[in-house]
Amino acid sequence: MERPDAESDKDKENGTTHIVSKVSYLSGVGTAHPLYEEFQRLRGFFLSTGFDEVENPMIVKKEEMFKQFENESYPVLSHTYFLSGYPKPIRKVSSKEVWNWLIRENIASDVDDDMNARIKEDLEHYLKNEIDAHALVDELCDSLSLDKEVVASMVTELMDLDHRKPKVSEDTLRSHMSSVWFPTIQAAIGHHADPPIKLFTMGRLFRKETTLDERHVMSYHIASCVIVDEEMTQDIAEAVARGILDRLGVVDPVIEPKEWTTNYFKRGQEYRVMLNDLEVAAFGIYSPDVLSKYGIHMPVFGFGIGIERILMAQKGYHNVNELLYPQFYSALSYTDSQIANSFGLIKSPKTKLGKTIAEAIVTAYEANSGAEAPIKVPVADIAIDEEMAAALSKIKKNGTIDHTKDLHVEVYLRESEGNRTLAGPLMFGRLMIVDGGIQLDTGQAAPQGEENPIPTGISVLDAFAKYAAWRIERNIGRGKAMTEVKMVKSLEDINLELEPGVRQYIITNDKTINVKGPLLARVVMKVRTGSKECGTQAEEPKPKAVKKEAEEQAPADTPAQNNGN
């Protein structure tokens, strides 16, 4: 559609101006998503055959799962998503902390008593759960007469979310429609509905699948129905299931009993429906024992059809992701050269000091690549001048760095355990693209593939060095830091990320990202006062029980742990 060519049209009666478009934005016919087209088809079928539509809850209490699955509960719950969130309040914040932050950020020079009383009142309302975090920001904006952006930044930092873990609740995301059918049927009977009771619902399920591939995703959709009736038998149940499949145009389905009956079905009376080697539906008679826990004393037929699965079987989709998310998958096609240019660093130093240290780390590892442990290798010993101090002070975690105190940043590499080299073989690897996958060329064996490897120009050492330098920048104020990566399991462990579309392309096309192995890297930083000579030192092996030196007691992180922080 062409962009509307708008022109002004003066309303002579009241003097207002209207915009008149030659082409309307609210005309034309859009394209429907195949999933929701199938939604409407299935929904129309159930409504036209006398089923009443209900909406079943999406959030299910864990106790309902135990009630229905009994001794199978834990295997089922291992594939279930639990809801989690930060507790309310997240943490107690004092007015003193607020003023310390304001003074540190040069927003205030001293405590204002009247303003402090209002801040205390706002914080007390929050601690008593009388207001939530959003309202707290608004209240503090009024009390401090500051912009919302400034106050939100302060609250986020003082809540210390980087180091707080959400609390897992007893609530789960619906993994089986049966878990909500039982209480729904109980409610229908409680409302004195006369049998047969025929209900259906359309909805989403969430499942922690063991493997995510072209047939399995974390969330999918189902059309599900139940029939509650005294006369329901297994023969009638199978006849009804075949009738549903026939009316839906499912040709030549294979119906077979499941080898292992789910606990909420009557033993030996759960069936699956196969179509083109895909399980597209399941049905059976619900267990009388489970039904009785809900006060239900009539037989119940349950039937569920996977909407993605039936579309895959009938419409020829080979990949469920391509069906659900065509904007990400259908048009995805990358050459090896395009993949080679799709990498980015997760973290990198921002200051002149950090960039200098990153280069020095690379030089030190390259110069000592074959050095045997135990060993301590100096990387840099840099005096913090006024320019460096100003740049480092802009990093909030550092606070104010005083360059007049003759501060020096000392950085070294260290490996204390014997029978090792300073770093593992992955440290000197370079990323290559081979047949649409990612491999590391460590010089020990050339990457194998049908096509010639495409170099990315990215080295593990350079990516790791930039991450270590980034951490050093952020910990100057603490006076020490240690960055350690022993084993690499993913690109994130070596401070690298892929463009999302490229990662999806690699996974969808069964390509590999093979960057696993030992890195055995450790970079230590400490801030000291005064000058000191430092040289490469061999160290005597120490028993494992001996504690590490004081400078190594600083927090140690991996790139993956800091991704996004």
C-alpha positions in Angstrom: 0.0 0.0 0.0 1.2 3.5 -0.8 1.7 6.0 2.0 -1.5 8.0 2.4 -1.3 11.4 0.7 -2.8 13.6 3.5 -4.2 17.1 2.9 -5.8 19.6 5.2 -9.5 20.3 4.9 -10.7 23.4 6.8 -14.1 23.0 8.6 -15.7 26.3 7.9 -18.4 25.9 10.6 -16.1 25.6 13.7 -12.7 26.6 12.4 -11.1 23.2 13.1 -8.8 21.4 10.7 -9.3 17.7 9.7 -6.8 15.5 7.9 -8.3 13.8 4.9 -6.4 10.8 3.5 -6.6 9.8 -0.2 -5.7 6.3 1.0 -7.1 5.0 4.2 -5.0 3.1 6.7 -8.2 1.2 7.7 -8.9 -0.5 4.5 -7.8 -3.6 2.7 -7.6 -7.3 3.7 -4.8 -8.6 5.9 -3.1 -12.0 6.0 -4.1 -14.4 8.8 -1.6 -16.5 10.7 -2.1 -20.2 9.9 -2.2 -21.1 13.6 -5.2 -18.8 14.2 -6.9 -19.8 11.1 -6.8 -23.3 12.5 -8.0 -22.0 15.8 -11.1 -20.6 14.2 -11.8 -23.8 12.2 -11.5 -26.0 15.3 -13.5 -23.5 17.4 -16.2 -23.4 14.8 -16.4 -27.2 14.8 -16.9 -27.5 18.5 -19.5 -24.8 18.7 -21.4 -26.3 15.8 -21.5 -29.7 17.5 -23.0 -28.5 20.7 -20.0 -28.0 22.9 -19.9 -25.0 25.3 -16.8 -22.9 25.3 -14.9 -22.2 28.5 -11.7 -20.4 29.4 -9.5 -22.5 31.7 -6.9 -20.9 34.1 -3.4 -20.5 32.8 -1.8 -20.7 36.2 -2.1 -23.9 38.2 -1.2 -24.5 41.9 1.4 -27.2 42.4 -1.0 -29.0 44.8 -3.3 -29.6 41.8 -0.5 -31.5 40.1 0.1 -33.7 43.1 -3.6 -34.3 43.3 -3.8 -35.6 39.8 -0.5 -37.2 39.1 0.2 -38.6 42.6 3.4 -40.7 42.4 4.1 -39.4 38.9 4.2 -35.8 40.2 7.9 -35.2 40.4 8.7 -36.6 36.9 5.9 -34.3 35.5 7.0 -31.3 37.6 10.5 -31.6 36.2 9.0 -30.6 32.9 6.9 -27.8 34.3 7.6 -24.1 34.5 7.2 -22.5 37.9 6.5 -18.8 38.3 9.0 -16.7 40.1 9.5 -13.1 41.0 11.2 -10.7 43.4 9.7 -10.6 46.9 7.8 -7.5 47.9 9.5 -5.4 49.2 12.7 -6.5 47.4 14.9 -5.2 50.1 14.8 -2.6 52.8 16.2 0.8 51.6 16.9 3.5 54.2 16.8 7.2 53.8 20.5 7.3 54.5 21.2 5.2 51.5 19.1 7.6 49.4 21.0 10.6 50.6 24.4 8.8 50.1 23.4 8.1 46.5 22.2 11.7 45.9 25.4 13.2 47.3 27.6 10.7 45.4 25.9 11.7 42.2 26.3 15.4 43.0 22.5 15.8 43.0 22.5 17.0 46.6 25.2 18.4 48.9 23.7 17.7 52.3 20.6 16.2 53.9 17.4 18.3 53.9 15.4 17.5 57.0 12.0 18.3 55.6 12.7 16.3 52.4 14.2 13.5 54.5 10.9 13.1 56.5 9.0 12.7 53.2 11.5 10.2 52.0 11.2 8.1 55.2 7.4 8.2 54.8 7.6 7.0 51.2 10.0 4.1 52.1 7.8 3.1 55.0 4.8 2.8 52.8 6.8 0.6 50.4 8.1 -1.6 53.2 4.5 -2.1 54.4 3.5 -3.1 50.9 1.1 -0.2 50.8 2.6 0.9 47.5 4.5 -1.0 44.9 7.9 -0.2 43.3 6.3 1.9 40.5 4.4 4.0 43.0 7.6 4.3 45.1 9.4 5.9 42.2 6.5 8.3 41.6 6.3 9.2 45.3 10.1 9.8 45.5 9.9 12.0 42.4 7.5 14.2 44.2 9.4 14.2 47.5 12.8 14.9 45.9 11.5 17.1 43.0 13.6 15.1 40.6 12.9 13.6 37.1 11.5 10.1 37.0 14.5 8.8 35.0 16.9 9.9 37.8 14.8 8.4 40.6 14.2 5.1 38.7 18.0 4.8 38.2 18.6 5.3 41.9 15.9 2.9 43.0 17.2 0.2 40.6 20.7 0.5 42.0 19.7 0.6 45.6 17.5 -2.5 45.2 20.7 -4.3 44.1 18.8 -6.4 41.5 22.1 -7.7 40.0 22.8 -9.8 43.1 19.2 -10.8 44.0 17.5 -13.9 42.8 13.8 -14.2 42.2 11.9 -16.4 44.6 10.1 -19.4 43.1 6.4 -19.7 43.9 4.1 -22.7 44.2 2.3 -21.6 41.0 3.0 -23.3 37.7 2.3 -22.5 34.1 -0.3 -24.9 32.7 1.5 -27.9 31.2 -1.5 -30.3 30.8 -5.0 -29.1 30.1 -6.3 -31.9 32.4 -4.8 -30.1 35.4 -7.6 -27.4 34.9 -10.3 -29.6 33.4 -10.9 -31.4 36.7 -11.8 -28.3 38.7 -13.8 -26.9 35.8 -15.9 -30.0 35.6 -16.4 -29.9 39.3 -17.7 -26.3 39.0 -20.0 -27.2 36.1 -21.6 -30.0 38.2 -21.8 -27.6 41.1 -23.9 -25.3 38.9 -26.3 -28.2 38.5 -25.6 -28.7 34.8 -27.4 -31.8 33.5 -25.4 -34.6 31.8 -24.2 -34.9 29.2 -21.9 -31.9 29.9 -20.0 -31.0 26.8 -17.2 -28.4 27.2 -14.3 -27.3 25.0 -11.4 -24.8 25.3 -8.6 -23.5 23.1 -5.4 -22.6 24.9 -1.7 -22.6 25.3 0.4 -25.2 27.2 4.0 -24.7 28.5 6.4 -27.7 28.8 10.1 -27.9 29.6 10.9 -30.3 26.8 14.1 -32.4 27.1 15.0 -31.4 23.5 14.0 -28.4 21.5 14.0 -29.3 17.8 11.8 -29.1 14.7 8.9 -30.9 16.5 9.3 -29.6 20.1 8.9 -26.1 21.5 8.5 -24.7 25.0 5.0 -23.5 24.4 2.3 -24.8 22.1 -1.5 -24.7 21.5 -4.2 -27.3 22.0 -7.9 -27.7 21.3 -9.4 -29.8 24.1 -12.8 -31.1 25.0 -14.5 -33.2 27.7 -17.8 -35.0 27.8 -19.3 -35.9 31.2 -22.0 -38.6 31.0 -23.2 -41.7 32.9 -23.3 -43.7 29.7 -19.7 -42.9 28.6 -17.7 -46.1 27.9 -14.4 -46.8 26.2 -16.1 -48.0 23.0 -18.2 -44.8 22.9 -15.1 -42.7 23.7 -13.2 -44.2 20.7 -16.2 -43.7 18.4 -16.5 -40.0 19.5 -12.8 -39.5 18.9 -13.0 -41.0 15.4 -16.0 -38.8 14.7 -14.1 -35.7 15.7 -11.1 -36.6 13.6 -13.3 -37.5 10.6 -15.3 -34.2 10.8 -11.9 -32.3 11.0 -10.7 -33.9 7.8 -8.1 -36.1 9.4 -7.6 -38.9 6.8 -6.4 -42.4 7.8 -5.3 -41.7 11.4 -3.6 -44.5 13.3 -5.2 -44.9 16.8 -3.2 -47.0 19.2 -3.1 -47.4 23.0 -0.3 -45.7 24.8 2.3 -48.0 26.3 2.4 -45.9 29.5 -0.9 -44.5 30.8 -0.8 -41.1 32.4 -2.1 -41.2 36.0 -5.2 -39.1 35.4 -6.5 -41.5 32.7 -8.1 -44.8 33.5 -5.5 -47.5 33.4 -5.1 -48.9 29.9 -7.6 -46.5 28.4 -5.4 -43.7 27.0 -4.9 -43.6 23.3 -2.8 -41.6 20.9 -3.6 -40.5 17.4 -0.7 -40.8 14.8 -0.7 -39.0 11.5 2.3 -39.0 9.1 4.6 -40.2 11.9 3.4 -37.4 14.2 1.3 -37.7 17.4 -1.4 -35.2 16.7 -4.0 -36.0 19.4 -4.7 -38.1 22.5 -7.9 -39.2 24.2 -9.3 -41.5 26.8 -11.5 -42.0 29.9 -10.3 -40.0 33.0 -9.4 -42.0 36.1 -12.3 -42.6 38.5 -9.9 -42.3 41.4 -8.7 -38.8 40.4 -12.2 -37.7 39.5 -13.5 -38.7 42.9 -11.0 -36.3 44.5 -13.1 -33.5 42.9 -16.4 -35.0 43.8 -17.0 -36.2 40.2 -18.7 -39.6 40.1 -19.6 -39.9 36.4 -17.3 -41.1 33.6 -15.5 -38.3 31.7 -14.1 -38.5 28.2 -11.2 -36.2 27.4 -9.8 -35.4 24.0 -7.0 -33.0 23.0 -5.6 -32.2 19.6 -2.3 -30.3 19.1 -2.9 -27.4 16.8 0.7 -27.1 15.6 0.9 -30.8 15.2 -2.3 -31.2 13.0 -1.1 -28.3 10.8 2.3 -29.9 10.4 0.8 -33.2 9.5 -1.9 -31.8 7.1 -0.1 -28.8 5.6 3.4 -30.2 5.3 5.3 -28.0 7.7 8.6 -29.7 8.6 9.5 -27.4 11.4 7.2 -26.1 14.1 9.2 -22.9 14.5 8.7 -22.2 10.8 5.0 -22.6 11.3 4.8 -20.4 14.5 7.4 -17.8 13.7 7.8 -17.4 9.9 9.2 -13.9 10.5 12.2 -15.5 12.1 12.6 -18.8 10.4 11.0 -19.1 7.0 13.2 -16.5 5.2 16.3 -17.2 7.2 19.3 -18.1 5.0 22.8 -17.2 5.8 26.1 -17.8 4.0 29.2 -18.8 5.9 30.6 -15.3 5.2 27.5 -13.7 6.7 27.6 -15.9 9.8 31.3 -14.9 10.2 30.3 -11.3 10.4 27.5 -11.8 12.9 29.5 -12.0 16.2 29.6 -9.3 18.8 31.3 -8.9 22.2 29.0 -9.1 25.3 31.3 -6.8 27.3 34.3 -4.6 26.5 36.3 -1.9 28.3 35.1 1.7 28.0 38.1 3.6 29.4 41.6 4.2 28.2 42.9 2.2 31.2 40.6 -0.7 30.4 41.6 -0.9 26.8 45.3 -0.7 27.7 44.9 -3.6 30.2 43.0 -5.7 27.6 45.9 -5.3 25.1 48.4 -6.1 27.9 46.5 -9.3 28.8 46.7 -10.5 25.2 50.5 -9.8 25.0 51.2 -11.5 28.3 49.3 -14.7 27.4 51.0 -14.8 23.9 54.4 -14.4 25.4 53.9 -17.1 28.0 51.7 -19.6 26.1 53.9 -22.5 27.0 54.7 -21.6 30.5 54.1 -24.3 33.1 52.3 -23.8 36.3 52.5 -22.8 39.1 53.3 -19.4 37.8 52.4 -15.7 38.2 52.9 -13.4 35.2 52.7 -9.6 35.4 50.4 -7.9 32.9 50.4 -4.3 33.9 51.3 -1.9 36.7 49.7 1.5 35.9 49.5 4.6 37.9 46.0 6.2 37.9 46.3 9.8 36.7 43.7 12.5 36.8 42.2 11.7 33.4 41.9 8.0 34.3 40.4 8.7 37.7 37.7 10.9 36.1 36.8 8.3 33.6 36.7 5.5 36.2 34.6 7.6 38.6 31.8 7.7 35.9 31.4 4.0 36.4 28.8 3.9 39.2 30.2 0.9 41.0 33.5 2.6 41.6 32.3 5.7 43.4 34.8 8.6 43.3 38.5 7.6 42.5 41.0 10.0 44.0 44.1 10.2 41.7 46.0 12.2 44.4 46.5 9.0 46.5 49.2 7.6 44.2 47.0 4.6 43.3 48.4 1.9 41.0 46.5 -0.9 39.3 48.4 -4.1 39.3 47.2 -6.9 37.0 48.7 -10.4 36.6 47.9 -13.8 35.2 48.0 -16.7 37.6 47.8 -20.5 37.6 48.6 -22.2 41.0 48.0 -25.8 40.2 50.9 -27.9 38.9 50.9 -30.1 35.8 49.2 -27.4 33.8 50.2 -24.6 31.4 49.3 -21.0 32.1 46.1 -21.4 29.9 44.2 -24.2 28.2 44.3 -24.9 24.5 41.1 -23.0 23.8 42.7 -19.8 24.8 44.6 -19.5 21.5 41.8 -20.7 19.3 40.2 -18.7 16.5 36.6 -19.0 15.4 35.9 -20.4 12.0 32.6 -21.0 10.1 32.4 -24.5 8.5 29.3 -25.6 6.6 27.0 -23.2 8.4 28.3 -24.1 11.9 30.9 -22.6 14.3 34.1 -24.3 15.2 37.3 -23.4 17.0 40.7 -23.7 15.2 43.2 -24.3 18.0 46.0 -25.3 15.7 45.8 -28.9 17.0 43.4 -30.2 14.2 42.0 -28.3 11.3 38.2 -27.7 11.3 36.5 -30.3 9.1 33.7 -29.7 6.5 32.7 -30.0 2.9 33.5 -26.3 2.3 36.6 -24.4 3.1 36.5 -22.9 6.6 35.7 -19.1 6.7 37.8 -17.2 9.2 35.9 -14.8 11.5 38.9 -12.8 12.6 37.9 -13.4 16.2 40.2 -15.0 18.8 39.2 -16.4 22.1 42.1 -14.6 23.8 41.0 -11.2 22.5 37.4 -11.7 23.6 38.3 -13.0 27.0 40.9 -10.2 27.6 38.3 -7.5 26.8 35.9 -9.1 29.3 38.5 -9.3 32.0 39.4 -5.6 31.4 35.8 -4.7 31.6 35.5 -6.3 35.0 38.7 -4.6 36.2 37.3 -1.2 35.2 34.2 -1.8 37.3 36.1 -3.0 40.4 38.8 -0.3 40.8 36.7 1.2 43.6 36.6 -2.2 45.4 40.4 -2.5 45.1 40.5 -6.0 43.7 38.9 -8.4 41.2 39.5 -11.8 39.8 38.1 -13.1 36.4 38.3 -16.9 36.0 36.9 -19.2 33.3 37.8 -22.9 33.6 35.6 -24.7 31.2 33.9 -23.2 28.1 30.4 -24.6 27.2 29.0 -21.8 25.1 29.9 -18.7 23.2 28.7 -16.6 26.1 31.5 -18.2 28.3 34.1 -16.5 26.1 32.3 -13.1 25.9 30.7 -13.6 22.5 27.2 -13.4 21.2 25.5 -14.1 17.9 22.8 -12.1 16.2 19.5 -13.7 17.2 18.5 -14.6 13.6 21.8 -16.3 12.9 21.6 -18.4 16.1 18.1 -19.5 15.1 19.3 -20.4 11.6 22.1 -22.6 13.0 19.7 -24.4 15.4 16.9 -24.8 12.9 19.3 -26.3 10.3 20.9 -28.7 12.7 24.3 -27.0 12.5 26.7 -27.0 15.4 28.3 -24.4 17.7 31.3 -26.3 18.9 33.4 -24.2 21.3 33.6 -26.5 24.3 36.8 -27.3 26.2 39.2 -26.1 28.9 40.2 -22.4 29.0 41.8 -22.4 32.4 42.1 -18.6 32.5 42.6 -16.5 35.6 43.3 -12.7 35.7 43.8 -11.0 39.0 43.7 -7.3 39.7 44.5 -5.3 42.9 44.9 -1.6 43.6 47.8 -0.5 45.8 49.4 2.7 46.9 53.0 3.5 45.8 55.3 1.9 43.3 56.6 -1.7 43.2 58.8 -3.7 40.9 57.2 -6.9 39.6 58.6 -9.7 37.4 57.5 -13.1 36.2 57.6 -15.5 39.1 57.5 -19.3 39.4 55.6 -20.5 42.4 56.0 -23.5 44.6 53.0 -25.9 44.3 50.6 -25.6 47.2 48.3 -28.1 48.7 44.7 -27.6 47.6 43.6 -27.1 51.1 45.7 -23.9 51.4 43.5 -20.9 51.0 44.1 -18.5 48.1 46.0 -15.3 48.7 44.0 -12.3 49.8 43.9 -10.7 46.4 42.2 -13.7 45.0 39.3 -13.4 47.5 37.7 -10.8 45.2 34.5 -11.8 43.4 35.1 -14.0 40.4 32.7 -14.1 37.5 32.4 -15.6 34.0 31.2 -13.7 31.0 28.0 -15.7 30.9 27.2 -14.7 34.5 27.4 -11.1 33.5 25.6 -11.3 30.2 23.1 -8.4 30.2 24.3 -6.8 33.5 
